[in-house]
Amino acid sequence: MKIKTHRDMEVYNIAFKAAMKIFILSKNFPKEETYSLTDQIRRSSRSVCSNIAEAFRKRRYEKSFVAKLNDSEGEAV
C-alpha cells in the first residue's frame, strides 16, 4: 500500500487513537485539574499527531523531518 497522506501511516493512526483515548479518560479527572493537568495532557497528546503530520509534509528535507519526529517523540514521553 502506498502512503499518500500522513493518515495512511500506522504510527499516525496509533497516536490518533491514543489521543482520543486520553481525551475520554481525562474527562474523569477532577474538576480542579481542568485548566492545568487535563489541558496539558490533552494538548500534548494532540501534539504527537500534529508533529507526525508536519514531519510527513517535510519529508523531503531530512533535517526538518527528523526534527519534527523528535518533537513528536518528546511529546509522547
C-alpha positions in Angstrom: 0.0 0.0 0.0 1.4 3.4 -1.0 1.4 6.1 1.6 -0.3 9.2 0.1 -1.0 11.2 3.3 0.0 11.2 6.9 -3.3 9.4 7.7 -2.1 6.4 5.8 0.8 5.9 8.3 0.4 3.3 11.0 2.2 5.4 13.6 -0.1 8.4 13.0 -3.2 6.2 13.4 -1.8 4.7 16.7 -1.1 8.2 18.0 -4.5 9.4 17.0 -6.3 6.6 18.8 -4.1 7.2 21.9 -5.1 10.9 21.8 -8.8 10.0 21.6 -8.4 7.5 24.4 -6.6 10.1 26.5 -9.3 12.7 25.9 -12.0 10.2 27.0 -10.1 9.2 30.1 -9.3 12.8 31.1 -13.0 13.6 31.2 -13.0 11.7 34.6 -10.2 13.9 36.1 -11.1 16.1 39.0 -12.7 19.5 38.1 -9.9 21.4 39.8 -7.5 19.9 37.2 -9.5 21.0 34.2 -7.2 24.0 33.3 -3.9 22.6 34.4 -3.1 18.9 34.2 -6.1 17.9 32.0 -5.4 20.7 29.5 -1.6 19.9 29.3 -2.2 16.1 28.8 -4.7 16.7 26.1 -2.5 19.3 24.2 0.5 17.0 24.5 -1.4 14.0 23.0 -2.7 16.1 20.1 0.8 17.5 19.5 2.1 14.0 18.8 -0.3 13.6 15.8 0.4 17.2 14.7 4.1 16.7 14.6 3.9 13.4 12.8 1.7 15.1 10.1 4.1 18.0 9.8 7.1 15.6 9.6 5.3 13.8 6.7 4.9 17.2 4.9 8.6 18.0 5.4 9.9 14.5 4.4 11.9 15.9 1.5 14.1 17.8 3.9 15.8 15.2 6.1 16.8 17.5 8.9 13.4 19.0 9.3 11.8 15.6 9.0 14.0 14.2 11.8 13.5 17.3 13.9 9.7 17.0 13.8 9.8 13.3 14.6 12.0 14.1 17.6 9.4 16.7 18.7 6.7 14.1 18.4 8.7 11.6 20.4 9.3 14.2 23.1 5.6 15.0 23.4 4.8 11.3 23.7 7.2 10.6 26.6 
